[in-house]
Amino acid sequence: MDIGSATNQALIGMQSSQREMVNSAQQIAAAGTTQTQSQSAAQPVAGNTMDVVEPLINITQQQQVFDASARVVSAESENLGRLIDTEA
């Protein structure tokens, strides 16, 4: 595999997981604001707990994807550094 290709794929993975985390965070924020007019502000919405669980799980998964992609970039950088040191 080409070094540039591996780095590019890792960066794409980082960007994708970042987008997913932002989407999940928006879903979590929106879960607290979805009340119908018939519900008073003092009454909690019954579905809020379930509305938040999936985005929280997704954030955790995407953090792991992001971290794995970042480790690929780091490993590629180290390998490139060793290659340059070897050639020098």
C-alpha positions as a Markdown table, in Angstrom:
| # | Residue | x | y | z |
|---|---|---|---|---|
| 1 | Met | 0.0 | 0.0 | 0.0 |
| 2 | Asp | 1.2 | 3.5 | -0.8 |
| 3 | Ile | 2.1 | 5.7 | 2.1 |
| 4 | Gly | 0.0 | 8.5 | 0.8 |
| 5 | Ser | -2.9 | 6.2 | 0.2 |
| 6 | Ala | -2.9 | 4.9 | 3.8 |
| 7 | Thr | -2.6 | 8.4 | 5.2 |
| 8 | Asn | -5.4 | 9.7 | 2.9 |
| 9 | Gln | -7.7 | 6.9 | 4.0 |
| 10 | Ala | -6.9 | 7.6 | 7.7 |
| 11 | Leu | -7.7 | 11.3 | 7.2 |
| 12 | Ile | -10.9 | 10.4 | 5.4 |
| 13 | Gly | -11.8 | 8.1 | 8.4 |
| 14 | Met | -11.1 | 11.0 | 10.8 |
| 15 | Gln | -13.2 | 13.4 | 8.9 |
| 16 | Ser | -16.1 | 10.9 | 8.6 |
| 17 | Ser | -16.1 | 10.1 | 12.3 |
| 18 | Gln | -16.0 | 13.8 | 13.1 |
| 19 | Arg | -19.0 | 14.4 | 11.0 |
| 20 | Glu | -20.9 | 11.5 | 12.7 |
| 21 | Met | -20.0 | 12.8 | 16.1 |
| 22 | Val | -21.3 | 16.3 | 15.2 |
| 23 | Asn | -24.6 | 14.7 | 14.0 |
| 24 | Ser | -24.9 | 12.6 | 17.1 |
| 25 | Ala | -24.3 | 15.7 | 19.3 |
| 26 | Gln | -27.0 | 17.6 | 17.4 |
| 27 | Gln | -29.4 | 14.7 | 18.0 |
| 28 | Ile | -28.6 | 14.7 | 21.7 |
| 29 | Ala | -29.2 | 18.5 | 21.9 |
| 30 | Ala | -32.4 | 18.2 | 19.9 |
| 31 | Ala | -33.7 | 15.4 | 22.2 |
| 32 | Gly | -34.1 | 17.8 | 25.1 |
| 33 | Thr | -36.2 | 20.3 | 23.0 |
| 34 | Thr | -38.8 | 18.0 | 21.4 |
| 35 | Gln | -42.0 | 18.6 | 23.4 |
| 36 | Thr | -45.4 | 18.9 | 21.9 |
| 37 | Gln | -47.7 | 21.8 | 22.8 |
| 38 | Ser | -49.9 | 19.6 | 25.0 |
| 39 | Gln | -46.9 | 18.8 | 27.3 |
| 40 | Ser | -45.9 | 21.3 | 29.9 |
| 41 | Ala | -42.3 | 22.3 | 30.3 |
| 42 | Ala | -42.2 | 20.7 | 33.8 |
| 43 | Gln | -43.1 | 17.3 | 32.5 |
| 44 | Pro | -40.2 | 15.2 | 31.1 |
| 45 | Val | -40.7 | 13.7 | 27.7 |
| 46 | Ala | -40.9 | 9.9 | 28.0 |
| 47 | Gly | -38.9 | 9.2 | 24.9 |
| 48 | Asn | -36.0 | 11.4 | 25.7 |
| 49 | Thr | -33.9 | 8.7 | 27.3 |
| 50 | Met | -34.2 | 6.4 | 24.3 |
| 51 | Asp | -33.6 | 9.4 | 21.9 |
| 52 | Val | -30.3 | 10.0 | 23.6 |
| 53 | Val | -29.0 | 6.4 | 23.9 |
| 54 | Glu | -28.3 | 5.7 | 20.3 |
| 55 | Pro | -26.4 | 9.0 | 19.6 |
| 56 | Leu | -24.3 | 8.4 | 22.8 |
| 57 | Ile | -23.4 | 4.9 | 21.6 |
| 58 | Asn | -22.6 | 6.3 | 18.1 |
| 59 | Ile | -20.3 | 9.0 | 19.6 |
| 60 | Thr | -18.4 | 6.3 | 21.5 |
| 61 | Gln | -18.0 | 4.2 | 18.4 |
| 62 | Gln | -16.9 | 7.2 | 16.3 |
| 63 | Gln | -14.3 | 8.2 | 19.0 |
| 64 | Gln | -12.8 | 4.7 | 18.6 |
| 65 | Val | -12.8 | 5.1 | 14.8 |
| 66 | Phe | -11.2 | 8.5 | 15.0 |
| 67 | Asp | -8.5 | 7.3 | 17.5 |
| 68 | Ala | -7.7 | 4.3 | 15.2 |
| 69 | Ser | -7.4 | 6.6 | 12.2 |
| 70 | Ala | -5.2 | 8.9 | 14.1 |
| 71 | Arg | -2.9 | 6.0 | 15.1 |
| 72 | Val | -2.6 | 5.1 | 11.4 |
| 73 | Val | -1.5 | 8.7 | 10.6 |
| 74 | Ser | 1.0 | 8.6 | 13.5 |
| 75 | Ala | 2.4 | 5.2 | 12.4 |
| 76 | Glu | 2.7 | 6.4 | 8.8 |
| 77 | Ser | 4.5 | 9.6 | 10.0 |
| 78 | Glu | 6.9 | 7.5 | 12.1 |
| 79 | Asn | 7.6 | 5.1 | 9.2 |
| 80 | Leu | 8.3 | 8.0 | 6.8 |
| 81 | Gly | 10.6 | 9.6 | 9.4 |
| 82 | Arg | 12.6 | 6.3 | 9.7 |
| 83 | Leu | 12.7 | 6.0 | 6.0 |
| 84 | Ile | 14.1 | 9.5 | 5.6 |
| 85 | Asp | 16.6 | 8.9 | 8.4 |
| 86 | Thr | 17.7 | 5.6 | 6.7 |
| 87 | Glu | 18.3 | 7.3 | 3.4 |
| 88 | Ala | 20.2 | 10.3 | 4.9 |
